[in-house]
Amino acid sequence: MSALRIDVADLLAHRGARRVVRLEAPVDGLAVSGVRIDAPIVLDLLLERVPEGIVVRGTIHARWDAECGTCLRELAAEIDVTVSELFQTVPVDGETYPIEGHELDLDQLVRDAVLLDLPLVPTCEGVGLSDCAPAIPLADTPEPDVPDGAPGDPRWAVLSELEL
């Protein structure tokens, strides 16, 4: 049984019932654009039985690692994501999550919430560091060798006709 699967038979039997859940579990393959979460995530949740199903509210805490998009320095930061989602026996596609028998599988909820909160291009400034410099200074970047009078890339030729 996955660490993110929770038995909720007691909640399903009693409307208005609540339960506090605190989990710490690894989630494999949680990464986007070079930003990865290798450490276990921590979930602090309140599960509440409502007529429509079970509402899951709380926070997901995770630590991500990546390289700075500017200077390539190793970065690490922590995020706290607030969630409030409905689980139903007959889920609405793209809007609610499924109750599978008498269990909730929080894996997809965690992936959806955390991946949307990760930075697409992490930078030193984004984590509070101010001494960030490009890995290759722009002044040291070699210019392409194009002979004088040589035609440029024909795909860009239409841009030379623009009057600005």
C-alpha positions in Angstrom: 0.0 0.0 0.0 1.3 3.4 -1.0 2.2 5.9 1.8 -0.1 8.4 0.2 -3.2 6.1 0.2 -5.5 6.8 3.2 -8.3 4.5 4.4 -11.4 6.8 4.9 -14.1 4.2 5.7 -14.8 5.9 9.0 -15.3 9.2 7.3 -17.6 7.8 4.6 -19.8 6.3 7.3 -20.5 9.6 9.2 -21.4 12.9 7.5 -19.6 15.8 9.1 -16.8 13.6 10.4 -13.3 15.1 10.4 -9.8 13.7 10.8 -6.4 15.4 10.9 -3.7 13.6 8.9 0.0 14.2 9.0 2.1 12.2 6.5 5.7 12.3 5.4 6.4 10.3 2.3 8.7 10.2 -0.7 7.1 10.9 -4.1 9.1 9.4 -7.0 9.6 11.4 -10.2 8.5 14.7 -8.9 10.4 17.1 -11.2 9.9 19.8 -13.8 12.4 21.8 -15.9 15.4 20.6 -14.0 13.8 21.3 -10.6 13.4 18.1 -8.6 12.1 17.1 -5.2 14.2 14.2 -3.8 13.4 14.6 -0.1 10.2 13.3 1.4 7.2 15.7 1.3 5.2 16.5 4.4 1.4 16.8 4.3 -0.6 18.4 7.1 -4.2 17.9 6.2 -7.8 18.0 7.5 -10.1 15.5 5.9 -13.8 16.3 6.2 -16.9 14.3 5.1 -19.3 16.5 3.2 -22.5 15.4 1.3 -20.6 15.5 -2.0 -17.6 13.3 -0.8 -14.5 14.2 1.2 -12.8 17.6 1.3 -9.1 17.6 1.8 -7.6 20.9 3.1 -4.2 21.8 4.4 -0.6 22.3 3.3 2.0 20.3 1.5 5.6 21.1 2.4 8.5 20.2 0.1 12.2 21.0 -0.5 13.3 21.4 -4.1 16.8 21.3 -5.6 18.0 22.7 -8.9 20.7 24.7 -10.7 20.4 28.5 -11.1 19.3 29.3 -14.7 21.8 32.2 -14.8 25.0 31.1 -13.0 24.5 27.3 -12.7 25.0 27.4 -8.9 23.3 24.6 -7.0 20.1 25.9 -5.4 17.7 24.6 -2.8 14.5 26.1 -1.4 11.4 25.0 0.4 7.8 25.5 -0.6 4.5 25.3 1.2 1.5 24.7 -1.0 -2.1 25.2 0.3 -4.6 22.7 -1.0 -8.4 22.5 -0.8 -9.8 19.7 -3.0 -12.8 17.5 -3.2 -12.7 13.7 -3.6 -15.8 12.0 -4.9 -16.9 8.4 -5.6 -17.8 9.6 -9.2 -15.2 12.3 -9.8 -15.8 15.2 -12.3 -12.9 14.9 -14.8 -10.3 17.7 -14.2 -12.2 19.1 -11.2 -12.3 16.5 -8.5 -10.3 13.5 -7.4 -11.6 9.9 -7.0 -12.5 8.0 -3.9 -11.4 4.4 -4.7 -13.5 2.1 -2.6 -12.9 3.4 0.9 -9.5 4.9 0.1 -8.1 8.3 -1.0 -4.9 8.2 -3.1 -3.3 11.6 -2.5 -0.5 11.0 -5.0 -2.1 12.9 -7.9 -3.2 15.7 -5.7 0.4 16.1 -4.4 1.8 16.1 -7.9 -0.8 18.6 -9.3 -0.3 21.0 -6.4 3.5 20.8 -6.0 4.5 20.8 -9.7 2.4 23.9 -10.3 4.2 25.7 -7.5 7.8 24.9 -8.6 9.8 27.6 -10.4 10.1 27.0 -14.2 13.5 28.7 -14.3 15.0 28.9 -10.8 17.5 31.7 -10.1 19.6 32.8 -7.2 17.4 36.0 -6.9 14.4 33.8 -6.6 15.8 32.1 -3.4 17.2 35.3 -1.9 20.8 35.3 -3.1 22.1 38.5 -4.7 25.6 37.5 -6.0 24.5 35.8 -9.2 26.6 36.2 -12.3 26.2 34.4 -15.7 28.3 31.3 -16.0 29.7 32.7 -19.3 29.9 36.5 -19.1 28.2 38.1 -22.1 31.4 40.0 -23.1 33.2 36.7 -23.5 30.5 35.1 -25.7 32.0 34.8 -29.2 30.3 36.5 -32.1 29.3 34.2 -35.0 31.6 34.5 -38.0 29.6 36.1 -40.8 31.5 37.5 -43.7 30.6 41.1 -44.8 27.8 41.1 -47.4 27.0 37.4 -46.8 23.3 36.7 -46.8 21.7 36.1 -43.4 19.4 33.3 -42.5 16.6 33.4 -45.2 13.9 32.7 -42.6 14.6 36.1 -41.0 14.8 38.0 -44.3 11.2 39.3 -44.0 12.2 41.1 -40.8 14.7 43.3 -42.7 11.8 44.7 -44.7 10.1 46.1 -41.6 10.3 49.9 -41.0 10.5 50.8 -37.4 
